[in-house]
């Protein structure tokens, strides 16, 4: 029941309504009940006060009446005594006529002698107690109530004096009276369905006078009686001797030496009121239940649309955002239903946007090249993206039980902790370079930045900067090589001019000298030394890249076999050769002379590293470089490569020298055995072909040099031979030959024609793809706009170059204009930028 009351809004509202009605009814009923009780109390107090005043008056009047009767008896006694009429019969007759008079006696005022008593047995007692009547000498007197042993009941004595002729008290007529009649006068009275009980209680609680049977008992002092004895009067509610609550008035009457009490039983006074209240309660409960039923009925009709909205809201909370409710019922509920429908629609749109945004964010994080690590304020790893597991080689489950500091070495973990503490206070994020430790113990440089997410967690973004470090190293190496190459080019050019004169002079003098002449031998030494110097100059020129490579599609396997054939036919008998040549090795687009020079340099170095003999191994294989594998070979692009590995079993290269082996003029060979340019030249040639050289060496075991050259497929070999197809149209045949020669030497395919119409016709026939057109000024001198329109129509998106234009001549839709037609270098620079290798 309570569960339904807590969960059912309709029942709860009905219960609240009934409870409200009940509270109002109870409060109203309680108010009137308390007010009625108050009125009853006040009225009861008023009645008992009025009753006690009346009872006091009755009691005093009753006693006064008895004193008056005794005074009449005294007058009759004096009259009879004066006329010598017998008095005894008068006194006896008076007692017989008045039941309340128990005993009458005559006392002499001179000596207190009892002259006559209607109860002769009490004469001696009267004489002993005559001091009770001494007050009668001064007038009529009534004693306080006392308990009479003779009557075995409460009684009181009244007296009156009989004066002589001189006005002196001669006799005292006294009488004992019974108080039964007084009790009848004090009897109980009915008021407000309750009786007012009146009684008199002796101040010493010796006896009680009352009509009620209980009042005849002693020891019934109440709180009201005690207060009345102290203060003279008490009005209010108190408990009587039975423990019942009464409303009474207690008044002490000194003449009687007793307290006059008038009481109303409070419970009896409220009895009828309780009956009325019970009937009223039953009536109101029935009325409330009926009204509650009506309220429930009409409220149910009103709440039904709200229940529909509630059901729809629960359905929406379960994920059904297509739910809608009817806009019916009162205006406010219809407005609520309409607002709910709009809210659900908007919520569905927002959730869709959030889901889309989260999906984009998830894909971005999962596919990012950087690692994302979510950590708490203690450094516990909460979540990671897949790249983190690839970086450290830990599984996601293993990482979730680790601290982020476990992913770095001790020193750099401390730096990370300091960085995170700084973020808490400054909310800033600076890049840190740390050393990360993989599961295998291998280290790699990492760049990390962290931000606070505002909920006590942090997001650390980690990037593996191994590639960056290699690029920086390669950049430094390239800058060094470029500086040395610039210097070498200048020296070689000047030195070459000097050697031309030396060789020329030596040859001239030698031709006119007799071989038998001692100077002839010296001239041969000069000539030989000059030729060696010329070879060194050639190496410097090659290193400085003054001569462009002449590429063609060749088989790398044939070049390797030719080189090894040279060494096998030599006189190096202490070296054994091994080859591992994979099948289906594709061709490469290279300069065969330069590649042969590289292999000769590497094999010579391998043989020099084994002066006591050893084994030289040459391997050729296909390698597919994926992006993830290029971390250690950043200069390469993804694709297929030919790997040429040359290994020796020599002494190996110390680790501190590995970073310098490709520097020009650096050599580990003894003086006179090497120039220090072989590896530098080889490295430059491989890079110019889009590849690289990597070295692995272990001291005492040997070294392996791996050269990577991009491979080409059989289908793409013809297309790969040319960087771009260039069309040359000029009337001057010498200009056509000049440009064709330079373009072909630079790796371009050149087509030359003297007429534009002939050129376009040949291209359409052979279905040639043209990337750029070089037009002489003599071709366009007649109608520039018509010729440009024809070229744009036949060859869209082609680069247009005009040579031999006049100074400051401007032609629309032209990519390059060259005033001097013999400035071939300017055209080659433009083509190099437009069609990078």
Protein Blocks (a to p, Z undefined) as FASTA:
>chain_A
ZZmmmmmmklmmmmmmmmmmmmmmmmmmmmmmmmmmmmmmmmmmmmmmmmmmmmmmmmmm
mmmmmmmmmmmmmmmmmmmmmnopafklmmmmmmmmmmklmbdcdddfklopafbdfblk
lmmmmmmmmmmmmmmmnoccdddddddfklopacdddddddddfkopafbdcdddddfkl
mmmmmmccdeehiacddddddfklpaccdfbfklmpghiacfklmmmmmnopacdddddf
kopacdddddddfklopacdddddfklmmmmmmmmmmmmmmmmmmmmmmmmmmmmmmmmm
mmmmmmmmmmmmmmmmnopakbccddedjfklmmmmmmmmmmmmmmmmmmmmmmmmmmmm
mmmmmmpcbdcddddfkopafbdcfklmmmnopafklmmmpcfklmpcfklmmmmmmmmm
mmmmnopacddddddddfkopacddddddddehlopacdddddfklmmmmmmmmmmmmmm
mmmmmmmmmmmmmmmmmmmmmmmmmmmmmmmpcfklmklmmmmmmmmmmmmmmmmmmmmm
mmnopaccddddddfklmmmmmmmmmmmmmbfkbccdddddehiacddddfklmmmmmmm
mmmmmmmmmmnopadddddddddddfklmmmmmmbccddddddddddfbebpafklmmmm
mpghiafbdehiaghlmmmmmmmmmmmnopacdddddehiaccdddddddddfklmmmmm
pmbdcddddfblklmmmmmmmmmmnopacdddfbfklmmmmmmmnopacfbdcddfklmm
mmmmlmmmmmmmmmghiacddehiaehiacehiabdcfblmlmmlmmmmmmmmmcZZ
